[in-house]
Amino acid sequence: MTFQLILRNSSPPSASPYRLLDGQGRELAWANAFLDAQRLRQLSLRSLRAYGYDLLHLARWLHLKRHRLAKIDQSLLLDYVRYQLDQLPKPTPSTVNHRLAVLGCLYRFHYGREIPGGKAHFHRTYTTRSPLGYGRPHRRVTTALRLRQPRCLVVPLSADQVARFWKSFRTFRDLAIVALMLLDGLRSCEVLQLQLEDLSFSEAHLRVLGKGNKKRLVPLPAEIIEVLQNYLRCERPLTNSPLLFVSWKGRRRGLPMTPAGLRSLFRHHRLSSKIPQANPHRFRHTFGADMVRAGISLPALMHLMGHAQIHTTMLYVQLAPQDVWQEYARAVAQRVRLSSPEIP
């Protein structure tokens, strides 16, 4: 049976626009009820889409192996992981872990408990307290079946790479998009969600809608203000769209810029500038690394980047190898000098 995930724009606001269908075009009730619940929790469309594809993968596996969701246990979870790792192309550990997390949430949603143990047991019980050490301890149960994820060092772009990529642009719109990522650390989804009313040129700040629908104010440097004003004055077509960035040519002229359009934009300029590392996340990381080099405090950087936990900021901002050597050279220059032994 062929399952598919479709986008149904006519869905009511309380229902997920992403729907799972079987081979006959019928809805999968167990999957779509879960997606509808996540929609009620105000998850973003991007998160709903990711959940939908994870459920689609699960539905295909359940049908292939003739399993039922109600019969899932820890032993079958092992079979599900083996099945994924035997596929080509092989999924990344983070992809497998995300699918396992969604499956765990799905099971709790329908049955009100954790996935039971079978011949294998991965439940782990631990006690937790408030971070400040007060309050009554709470016992928690976690499913510890997770693949080990290697820590990836995302090296920021160099000043030369940024300059070469920047010179490949010819429109104020595209320059503004890159500037917001490089000078304000915005995510690609945050850039696409910006509205005209979010701009405040007089007060030099920008209102950003981040993950979890959390709003934050970020400053607008003079360079970004100038580019944005030129874009609004010279390039942005007349349109009723409230979004800041729209397509300015072709059949989609005046319509909101899409994630696919943004990916295509970066793909084109990576080729023309010969900077294969240039992508929205790399520009955001470059912003974080530049702020750390400039001496900004982690709480301030946490606010600017829209992180919910400061641990995320600490993990996100990693020193590139050249930064490590510079810090080492500075420390060596300030150390206690060792006198050379006298040669008799």
NORLINMO-V790255 format. One record per residue. N is the residue number from 1. SS is DSSP state (@ for helix, = for strand, . for the rest). OMEGA is omega in degrees with one decimal (* if undefined). BURIAL is I if it has 16 or more other C-alpha atoms within 10 Angstrom, else O. Layout:
N/SS/OMEGA/BURIAL  N/SS/OMEGA/BURIAL
This chain:
1/./-179.2/O  2/./176.0/O  3/./178.9/I  4/=/175.3/I  5/=/-179.4/I  6/=/175.1/O  7/=/-178.4/O  8/./-176.1/O  9/./-179.3/O  10/./-179.9/O  11/./177.0/O  12/./-177.4/O  13/./-178.2/O  14/./-178.7/O  15/./177.8/I  16/./176.1/I  17/./176.5/I  18/=/-175.6/I  19/=/175.3/I  20/=/-178.9/I  21/=/174.9/I  22/./-176.3/I  23/./178.8/O  24/./-179.9/O  25/./178.2/O  26/./-178.9/O  27/=/172.8/I  28/./-171.9/O  29/@/-175.9/O  30/@/-179.9/I  31/@/-175.5/I  32/@/175.2/I  33/@/178.0/I  34/@/178.4/I  35/@/178.1/I  36/@/178.9/I  37/@/178.2/O  38/@/175.3/I  39/@/177.7/I  40/@/177.1/O  41/./177.5/O  42/./173.8/O  43/./-179.2/I  44/./177.5/O  45/@/178.6/O  46/@/178.5/O  47/@/178.1/O  48/@/178.5/I  49/@/178.9/I  50/@/176.8/I  51/@/-178.0/I  52/@/179.8/I  53/@/175.0/I  54/@/177.5/I  55/@/176.8/I  56/@/177.8/I  57/@/179.6/O  58/@/-179.3/I  59/@/179.4/I  60/@/178.7/I  61/@/179.0/O  62/@/-179.9/O  63/@/-179.2/O  64/@/-176.6/O  65/@/-179.8/O  66/./175.3/O  67/./173.3/O  68/./-177.7/O  69/@/-177.1/O  70/@/-176.7/O  71/@/179.9/O  72/./172.6/I  73/./-176.1/I  74/@/179.1/I  75/@/178.2/O  76/@/174.7/I  77/@/176.5/I  78/@/177.8/O  79/@/-179.9/O  80/@/178.3/I  81/@/178.7/I  82/@/179.3/O  83/@/-178.6/O  84/@/-176.8/I  85/@/178.3/O  86/./-178.8/O  87/./174.0/O  88/./-0.8/O  89/./-177.3/O  90/./-179.9/O  91/./177.9/O  92/./176.9/O  93/@/-179.9/O  94/@/177.6/O  95/@/179.2/O  96/@/-179.1/I  97/@/178.1/I  98/@/177.5/O  99/@/178.1/I  100/@/179.5/I  101/@/178.9/I  102/@/177.8/I  103/@/177.5/I  104/@/177.2/I  105/@/178.7/I  106/@/-178.9/I  107/@/177.9/I  108/@/179.9/O  109/@/-175.2/O  110/@/-171.6/O  111/@/173.1/O  112/./179.1/O  113/./177.6/O  114/./177.0/I  115/./-175.3/I  116/./177.1/O  117/./174.1/I  118/./173.6/O  119/./176.5/O  120/./-178.4/O  121/./179.5/O  122/./177.8/I  123/=/177.1/O  124/=/179.9/O  125/=/178.6/O  126/=/-177.4/O  127/=/-178.9/O  128/=/175.7/O  129/./172.7/O  130/./177.8/O  131/./-179.8/O  132/./174.1/O  133/./-179.9/O  134/./179.8/O  135/./-179.3/O  136/./177.7/O  137/./179.4/O  138/=/176.3/O  139/=/-179.9/O  140/=/177.6/O  141/=/179.4/O  142/=/173.6/O  143/=/-170.3/I  144/./177.5/O  145/./178.9/I  146/./175.2/O  147/./178.7/O  148/./-178.8/O  149/./177.3/O  150/./177.6/O  151/./-178.1/O  152/./175.9/O  153/./178.4/O  154/./-177.2/I  155/./178.5/I  156/./174.4/I  157/./176.8/I  158/./178.8/O  159/@/178.7/O  160/@/178.7/O  161/@/177.8/I  162/@/-178.5/I  163/@/179.7/O  164/@/178.5/O  165/@/-179.7/I  166/@/-177.5/I  167/@/-179.0/O  168/./-177.8/I  169/./-178.5/I  170/./-178.5/O  171/./179.2/O  172/@/179.8/I  173/@/-177.2/I  174/@/175.6/I  175/@/179.6/I  176/@/179.7/I  177/@/-179.8/I  178/@/-179.3/I  179/@/179.6/I  180/@/176.8/I  181/@/-174.0/I  182/@/-175.4/I  183/@/177.8/I  184/@/175.4/I  185/./-177.7/I  186/./171.4/I  187/./179.7/I  188/@/179.9/I  189/@/177.9/I  190/@/178.0/O  191/@/-177.2/I  192/@/-178.7/I  193/@/-178.9/I  194/./176.6/I  195/=/-179.2/I  196/@/-177.9/O  197/@/177.8/O  198/@/-178.5/I  199/=/172.5/I  200/=/-178.0/O  201/./-176.7/I  202/./-179.9/O  203/./176.2/O  204/./173.6/O  205/=/-175.3/I  206/=/176.6/I  207/=/-174.4/I  208/=/175.0/I  209/=/-175.1/I  210/./179.7/I  211/@/-179.3/I  212/@/-179.8/O  213/@/177.7/O  214/./-178.6/O  215/=/176.3/O  216/=/176.3/O  217/=/175.8/O  218/=/-179.9/I  219/=/175.4/I  220/./176.4/I  221/./-177.7/O  222/@/-179.6/O  223/@/-179.3/O  224/@/179.9/I  225/@/-178.7/I  226/@/-178.9/O  227/@/179.3/I  228/@/179.2/I  229/@/177.1/O  230/@/178.1/I  231/@/-178.3/I  232/@/-176.4/I  233/@/-169.2/O  234/@/-168.9/O  235/@/-173.3/I  236/./-178.1/I  237/./175.4/I  238/./-176.7/O  239/./176.6/O  240/./-177.9/O  241/./177.3/O  242/./-177.6/O  243/=/-176.5/I  244/./-174.3/I  245/./-179.9/I  246/=/175.3/I  247/./-175.4/I  248/./174.3/I  249/./178.4/O  250/./-177.1/O  251/./-178.6/O  252/./-179.1/O  253/./179.5/O  254/./179.1/I  255/./-177.9/I  256/=/175.7/I  257/./-175.4/I  258/./174.5/O  259/@/178.3/O  260/@/177.7/O  261/@/178.4/O  262/@/177.5/I  263/@/178.4/O  264/@/178.6/O  265/@/-179.0/O  266/@/179.1/I  267/@/-179.9/O  268/@/-175.9/O  269/@/172.3/I  270/@/179.8/I  271/@/-176.6/O  272/@/-179.4/O  273/@/-176.8/I  274/./174.7/O  275/./-174.6/O  276/./-178.0/O  277/./-173.4/O  278/./173.4/I  279/./-176.0/I  280/@/-178.6/I  281/@/179.4/I  282/@/176.8/I  283/@/177.6/I  284/@/178.5/I  285/@/177.2/I  286/@/176.2/I  287/@/-179.3/I  288/@/-179.6/I  289/@/178.6/I  290/@/179.5/I  291/@/178.8/I  292/@/178.4/I  293/@/-179.0/O  294/./175.1/O  295/./179.8/O  296/./178.7/O  297/./179.7/O  298/@/176.3/I  299/@/178.3/O  300/@/178.5/O  301/@/177.2/I  302/@/178.4/I  303/@/-177.7/I  304/@/-176.3/I  305/@/176.2/I  306/./177.7/I  307/./178.4/I  308/./-178.4/O  309/./-179.9/O  310/@/176.6/I  311/@/178.3/O  312/@/179.5/O  313/@/-178.8/I  314/@/178.4/O  315/@/-175.3/O  316/@/-177.5/O  317/./180.0/I  318/./179.5/I  319/./173.0/I  320/./-178.6/O  321/@/-179.1/O  322/@/176.8/O  323/@/179.5/O  324/@/-179.4/O  325/@/178.2/O  326/@/177.5/O  327/@/178.8/O  328/@/-179.7/O  329/@/178.9/O  330/@/-179.9/O  331/@/179.8/O  332/@/-179.2/O  333/@/-176.8/O  334/@/-176.8/O  335/./175.5/O  336/./-177.9/O  337/./176.3/O  338/./-179.5/O  339/./179.8/O  340/./178.3/O  341/./-180.0/O  342/./179.9/O  343/./-177.9/O  344/./*/O
